[in-house]
Amino acid sequence: MQMVSEIEPYLSEAHRRVRAQARTVAREEIAPLTRQLEEAGTHTNTVLPVLLAKQGWTGVLIPDEPYGGMGAGHVAKMLLIQELSYCNGAAGTILQASLIPALALQALGSPEQRSQWLPQIASGLWTTIAVTEPDTGSDILGMTSTAHPTSDGSWVLNGHKCFIGNSHIAGLHLVVARTGTPARRDKDALSAFLVEADRPGVTVKQAPSTGLHGFSAGTLVLDNARVPAANLLGEEGQGWTAAYGASMVCGRLNLAAVALGLHQRLLDDTITFLTTRPRRGGHLSDNAVVRKRVAEIRSGLMNAELAVYHASALLDQRVPCDPALLNAKLTAKRAAEAAAQHAADLFGGYATRTDHPFARLDRDIRHIAAPAGPDDIQLHHLGEATLGSERVQWSALFTRPETPHEPAPAH
Ligand SMILES: Cc1cc2nc3c(=O)[nH]c(=O)nc-3n(C[C@H](O)[C@H](O)[C@H](O)COP(=O)(O)OP(=O)(O)OC[C@H]3O[C@@H](n4cnc5c(N)ncnc54)[C@H](O)[C@@H]3O)c2cc1C
């Protein structure tokens, strides 16, 4: 049975074209790679990035003029990531991880930086945003990586970044490091740098992972890595804005789109299992209790799609919508997780088999929790936006067409 998506009435013809193209590539070219990716376990797949870049999808948010991107907007981006993730979580995650630094570059880069890098990204240069550190995690202001200025104006970077999406395929890292004094927790104590992957002192290490096989989320080591003054993104002190703004405006929705793709796949696989598994002259799907559980999985998906595409459409309309972005990630992640729990019960003994497709979906869904912030952090910010003093709308800052040299907003 083909189900009509909740968002169908709100899509333009251009959106439908992007989705159809993504669906074809995902189902015909990416899905057949899944078994091989699973068998390889933790590794960096190099076929997927080529397939994705060939479509121009690394430039989905980058304007056509003057940078040669698709300029297709946030709803189109979400459709792409969702379709890819439906077939393979790693494919959706690879694409989404590089869209985050590209948006930060668009929002904060100087005209020269945008002209230099955005056309390269649009034509397939993979990038990372390197913020998280082993000891401080989501406490960005606690980071210890440093960037020191030198007498010739260049910067020397030192530190370790972990869980860095696309670590092993990126040609460019957007690194956030401390330029202020060590103990300062002020937001302007951090700055952002464009660090080419082939600079001396830049190395990456793969980290073992339970899922998203083929996606690299490794450690980036900066050991006296020197970059010229021109590689400071925007102005000194804008590191917090780059890290937090890009994660809020791009990262939250990206992970929500991965969740939607995996969730839809879980629903479809569960329906196939239940409607074909014989039971008492009929099928498992005839059972009322089983149907109620399927209804729970579908209801969660319907609600998540509405929350996620509502937030994406607001971004495309340049409506400040930070609470909707927080809620989108929270809702999609929770719904996918709850769906996996129901599916685990419905698949019975097969849910325990490593060779059953459920195992991959279940593992990949767990990977959505931490990136762009765990539930507790979304709730913290949603609470602040509702009752506290948090009034910054990152969505307003990051969706302006060209926003160079904004001062870091204070909150
Ligand atoms: C697949 C994947 C991809 C990723 N991609 C990137 C990337 O591209 N770039 C990057 O920089 N990072 C990336 N990350 C890292 C991710 O952003 C961090 O894992 C996340 O910020 C949480 O940090 P942590 O894991 O160190 O947990 P911690 O910050 O140590 O938090 C652990 C737990 O403590 C609780 N907690 C912590 N702080 C708070 C708080 N303020 N309020 C309430 N509860 C709190 C929460 O329950 C939280 O889950 C990725 C992670 C994964 C798994």
The ligand as a Gaussian input file, in Angstrom:
#p B3LYP/6-31G(d) Opt

LIG

0 1
 C       26.901000      10.169000      14.505000
 C       27.456000      11.416000      15.142000
 C       27.839000      12.487000      14.342000
 C       28.374000      13.642000      14.919000
 N       28.812000      14.657000      14.120000
 C       29.493000      15.696000      14.674000
 C       30.121000      16.666000      13.844000
 O       30.057000      16.599000      12.607000
 N       30.820000      17.683000      14.435000
 C       30.907000      17.796000      15.794000
 O       31.554000      18.733000      16.262000
 N       30.311000      16.882000      16.613000
 C       29.611000      15.841000      16.085000
 N       29.036000      14.885000      16.892000
 C       29.151000      15.024000      18.325000
 C       27.844000      15.433000      19.006000
 O       27.543000      16.771000      18.703000
 C       28.044000      15.206000      20.504000
 O       28.046000      13.797000      20.709000
 C       26.972000      15.870000      21.319000
 O       27.146000      17.258000      21.300000
 C       26.977000      15.402000      22.756000
 O       28.287000      15.445000      23.276000
 P       28.829000      14.175000      24.114000
 O       28.542000      12.974000      23.311000
 O       30.216000      14.427000      24.539000
 O       27.880000      14.128000      25.398000
 P       27.939000      15.067000      26.694000
 O       27.959000      16.500000      26.326000
 O       29.003000      14.601000      27.605000
 O       26.516000      14.758000      27.326000
 C       26.165000      13.422000      27.778000
 C       24.734000      13.485000      28.307000
 O       24.697000      14.358000      29.451000
 C       23.479000      15.109000      29.459000
 N       23.762000      16.546000      29.314000
 C       24.928000      17.113000      28.926000
 N       24.818000      18.466000      28.901000
 C       23.555000      18.752000      29.272000
 C       22.824000      19.970000      29.445000
 N       23.381000      21.180000      29.228000
 N       21.540000      19.904000      29.827000
 C       20.969000      18.701000      30.068000
 N       21.608000      17.518000      29.937000
 C       22.875000      17.535000      29.548000
 C       22.658000      14.582000      28.262000
 O       21.816000      13.544000      28.674000
 C       23.726000      14.066000      27.326000
 O       23.232000      13.099000      26.423000
 C       28.480000      13.739000      16.332000
 C       28.065000      12.663000      17.140000
 C       27.583000      11.506000      16.558000
 C       27.173000      10.356000      17.436000

